[in-house]
Amino acid sequence: MRVISIILILFSILAGQTSSTVYFTDGFAQTVSNKSNRWLLIGGILGTGIASKYDNRFNDYAQANGLMPNQMAKFGDYWGIGGELLLWGALLTSENKNEKFKYASTAFVANGLLTYGLKFGVGRNRPNGKNNRSFPSGHTSNSFLTATIAQEIFGPKIGIPAYILAGITGMSRIHDNEHYLSDVIFGAVLGTAIGRGFGQVYKQNDSPIVGIVPQSQHMKIYLVWPL
């Protein structure tokens, strides 16, 4: 499933390299410069720091008592990847799909680069000892990015359920002893911030441009939709 996602992303980038580069630069800029995003990132960093003090205690509780039924945890784990594929399918059948596809593909690539850059840079051991790529949670950042893109494109009727499912994914990673609470919190914030930042670029490109052109003694008003 991950291979299919990567192929779709690469196809989109190769189809419009110049515009994708603009999306990357502008999207990263909006991610860190947008006022609400800055507060989100600051709150996420503070929340991650506070949660890290209780990581072991929370993990011990999760392993002793469980956070959810095992079947729900399994679903949440699958949703961390499967939700993205459902989003690609919805985008491919939507109107103005080129712009939507460009937004989603560049946002997923940016999220992947940052998530795995942090994983290898921080080198935190997973609670189950499997490897040292615990921070941040990739399933969580991916599922929250999916939810944010759904919110930005399709609105709250799709976005809110997607956020709920993303929350289940995050909790399932702790339930499965794959991640600590702080890994999940930062993953959720990272995916949301990137989705919102790149979403600003999408909204600017997808919105009609209103202009007024003088002609003799009359005025003409025109609307132009970017193709």
C-alpha positions in Angstrom: 0.0 0.0 0.0 2.8 2.4 0.8 4.4 1.6 -2.6 1.2 2.6 -4.4 1.1 5.9 -2.4 4.7 6.7 -3.3 4.0 6.0 -7.0 1.0 8.4 -7.0 3.1 11.1 -5.3 6.0 10.8 -7.8 3.6 10.8 -10.7 2.1 14.0 -9.6 5.5 15.7 -9.0 6.8 14.6 -12.4 3.6 15.9 -14.1 4.4 19.4 -12.9 7.8 19.9 -11.5 7.9 23.7 -11.5 4.6 24.2 -9.8 5.4 21.5 -7.3 8.6 23.3 -6.4 6.6 26.5 -5.8 4.2 24.4 -3.6 7.1 23.2 -1.6 8.7 26.5 -0.9 5.4 28.4 -0.3 3.9 25.5 1.7 6.9 25.3 4.0 6.8 29.0 4.4 3.1 29.0 5.3 3.6 26.1 7.7 5.9 28.1 9.9 4.8 31.7 9.2 1.0 31.4 9.4 0.0 32.8 12.8 -2.4 30.1 13.8 0.1 27.5 12.7 2.8 29.0 14.8 0.6 28.7 17.9 -0.2 25.2 16.9 3.5 24.3 16.6 4.4 26.1 19.8 1.6 24.3 21.7 2.6 21.0 20.1 6.2 21.4 21.2 5.2 22.3 24.8 2.7 19.5 24.9 5.3 17.1 23.6 7.7 18.2 26.3 5.1 17.8 29.1 4.0 14.4 27.8 7.5 13.1 27.7 7.7 13.4 31.5 4.8 10.9 31.7 5.7 8.7 28.7 6.8 5.6 30.7 3.9 5.9 33.2 1.3 6.2 30.4 2.9 3.4 28.4 2.9 1.1 31.5 -0.8 1.8 32.0 -1.6 1.2 28.3 0.2 -2.1 28.3 -1.4 -3.2 31.5 -4.9 -2.1 30.8 -5.1 -1.4 27.1 -6.4 1.9 25.6 -9.0 0.3 23.3 -10.2 -3.1 22.0 -7.6 -4.9 20.0 -9.8 -4.9 16.9 -10.1 -1.1 17.1 -6.4 -0.8 17.5 -5.8 -3.0 14.5 -8.2 -0.8 12.5 -6.4 2.3 13.6 -3.1 0.9 12.6 -4.4 0.1 9.1 -6.0 3.5 8.8 -2.7 5.2 9.3 -1.9 4.1 5.7 -5.3 3.1 4.2 -6.9 6.5 4.9 -4.3 8.1 2.7 -5.2 5.8 -0.2 -8.9 6.5 0.2 -8.0 10.2 0.0 -6.1 9.7 -3.2 -9.1 7.9 -4.7 -11.4 10.8 -3.7 -9.1 13.3 -5.2 -8.7 11.5 -8.5 -12.5 11.6 -9.0 -13.0 15.2 -7.9 -13.3 18.4 -9.9 -10.1 20.5 -10.4 -8.2 17.4 -9.5 -4.9 18.6 -10.7 -4.7 21.4 -8.1 -5.9 19.1 -5.4 -3.5 16.4 -6.4 -0.6 18.9 -6.4 -1.6 20.0 -2.9 -1.9 16.5 -1.5 1.2 15.1 -3.1 3.6 17.9 -2.1 2.2 17.9 1.5 2.7 14.2 1.8 6.2 14.4 0.5 7.0 17.3 2.9 5.5 15.4 5.8 7.5 12.3 4.9 10.7 14.2 4.7 10.2 15.9 8.0 8.9 12.9 9.9 11.7 10.5 8.8 14.3 13.2 9.1 13.3 13.6 12.7 13.1 9.8 13.2 16.7 9.3 12.1 17.9 12.6 13.6 16.5 12.0 17.1 17.0 8.3 17.2 14.7 7.5 20.0 14.2 3.9 20.9 10.6 2.5 20.6 9.1 1.3 23.8 9.1 -2.3 22.4 12.8 -2.0 21.5 12.2 -2.8 17.8 14.3 0.1 16.5 15.3 3.7 17.3 12.8 5.4 15.0 10.1 6.1 17.6 9.9 10.0 17.4 7.7 11.1 15.9 4.9 8.7 15.1 4.8 8.3 11.3 1.4 6.7 11.2 0.0 9.5 13.3 1.5 12.3 11.3 0.3 10.7 8.1 -3.2 10.2 9.3 -3.5 13.7 10.7 -2.2 15.1 7.5 -4.8 13.0 5.6 -7.5 14.4 7.9 -6.3 18.0 7.4 -6.2 17.7 3.6 -9.7 16.2 3.7 -10.8 19.2 5.9 -9.2 21.8 3.7 -10.7 20.3 0.4 -14.0 18.7 1.4 -14.9 20.6 4.5 -15.9 19.4 8.1 -18.4 16.8 7.0 -15.4 14.7 5.8 -12.7 16.4 7.9 -14.2 15.8 11.3 -14.7 12.0 10.9 -11.2 11.9 9.4 -9.7 13.6 12.5 -11.5 11.2 14.8 -10.1 8.2 12.9 -6.6 9.9 13.0 -7.0 10.1 16.8 -7.8 6.3 16.9 -4.6 5.7 14.8 -2.5 7.7 17.3 -3.9 5.9 20.3 -3.5 2.5 18.6 0.2 3.1 18.2 0.5 3.5 22.0 -1.8 0.5 22.6 0.4 -1.6 20.3 3.6 -0.5 22.2 5.0 1.0 19.1 5.2 4.6 20.4 5.1 6.9 23.4 2.5 9.5 24.1 4.9 12.3 23.2 5.7 10.6 19.8 2.0 10.6 19.0 1.3 14.2 20.1 4.1 15.6 18.0 3.2 13.5 15.0 -0.4 14.8 15.2 0.8 18.4 15.4 3.3 18.0 12.6 0.8 16.4 10.2 -1.9 19.0 11.0 0.5 22.0 10.6 1.9 20.8 7.2 -1.6 20.1 6.0 -2.8 23.6 7.0 0.3 25.3 5.7 0.2 23.7 2.3 -3.6 24.2 2.4 -3.1 27.9 2.3 -1.2 27.6 -0.9 -3.9 25.4 -2.3 -6.6 27.9 -1.4 -4.7 30.8 -3.0 -4.2 28.8 -6.2 -7.7 27.4 -6.3 -9.6 30.7 -5.6 -10.8 32.9 -8.4 -8.9 36.0 -9.2 -11.1 39.1 -9.4 -9.9 41.9 -11.6 -11.2 45.2 -13.2 -10.0 46.3 -16.6 -10.9 49.8 -17.9 -12.1 49.9 -21.5 -12.9 53.3 -22.9 -15.4 54.9 -20.5 -16.7 51.5 -19.4 -15.4 49.1 -16.8 -15.3 45.3 -17.2 -15.1 42.9 -14.3 -13.7 39.4 -15.0 -13.1 36.2 -13.1 -10.2 33.9 -13.8 -9.8 30.4 -12.4 -6.3 29.1 -12.4 -6.0 25.9 -14.5 
